[in-house]
Amino acid sequence: YKKSLINHISIIKKGYSTCFFIEGTISKDGTLGRAKGGALFLSQETGAPIIPVSINGLFNLNLSDFIKCKRKARVTISNPIKASDYVSAYGPNNIYYYGEQSQAIIQIIKNSLW
């Protein structure tokens, strides 16, 4: 992760925010997919918290519905997450570890929303 996210690390360390979609892709059927670990890695690397934001109600939104305000979305901001609460400093430092830990965090957030 470090090599591919070096610019993000620099941005965060300068005090700016970044935005990640935890799945790394757009949902094809409206369900939440597997989490990627990049945001958790950045939090661990920089000490910056993750602010989980859930956006519901936009699946299959088309431009016409958007312009005519025919759909409503629900935006939920959850409590900040510190990577150190989920990632061990002695854990394996690889993409699979961060992905699995991110998936566990998503389950906790989902359970608090529904």
N, C-alpha and C positions, 0 to 999 in steps of 0.2 A: 504494500500500500504506500509506503513512504515515498518511493520513487514517483509514483503516478499522482500523488496528492501533495507534492512539495509546494506548489503554488498556493494551495488551500492553507497549508500550514503557515506560510508566510502571511497570508491575508488575515488569518485568525490571530496570529501573534501581534499583528499591528493594531488589533482591537476591532476589526471589522467582522461582520457576520457572513456566513455562507448558508446556502439552502441545499438540502439533499432530499431526494425522494428515496426512502429507505429500500424500496424494491429495485431501484435502478432501472425501471421500465414502466410503461403504461400497462395497466391491467387490461387483459383481453376480454374478461368476462365479469368484471366488477368486483371480484374477490381479491383480497389481499394476498399477494404472493410471498415468496421467501425473502427474508431480509438480507441485504448485503451489509458488510461490516465497515464500510468506509467512514461513516459518520462517527461510529464508536471509536475507530482507530484515531480519528482526528481529535476527538475529545480526550482520549488517553494521551496522545502526543502533546497536546497544547494545554490541557487542563481546563479548557472551555466546556461549559455545560451544554448538553443537548436539550433543546426545547421542543418536545414532541407536539406536532400540529397535525390533527386529523381533519380531512376534508371529505365530507360525505354528501352524496346527492348529485355528483357531476358525471357519473358514468353515462356514456353515450350522449353527452351534451353536444348539440350541433350549434353552428353559428347563429342560425335563425332564432333558436330558443334562447340563446345567450343575449342577443340584441333585443329581443322582445321581452326579456325578463320573465320567461315562462317557467323557469325552474328555480328552486331554492336550494341553497347549499347550507350545510351545517358545518361550521368550523369550530373545532374544540382544541384548546391549548391546554396541554397537560403539565404537570409539575416537571421542573427541570430534572435532568438525569446527569449524574456524574459518572463517567466511565469507570472511575476507581471503585465504585460500588458494585460493578459487574465484571470487571476485567482484573485478573490477578497480574501483578507485576512479574510473577514467576510463571505465568501461563505461556503456552506456545504462542509465538508472535507470527501468526500466519493468517491468511484471509479466511480460512475455514473456522478458526477459533473466533475471530471477530464476527463472522456471519452467524455462528451458532449463538453467541451471546446476544447479538442484535435481535435474533428471532425470539429469544426468551423475553427480552424487553418488550417486543411487540405484543406478545401474549399477555403480559401484565397490563399494558395500556389497553388492549382490546377488552380485557375483562373489566377494566374500570369504566369503559365507555358503554358497554352493553349490559 
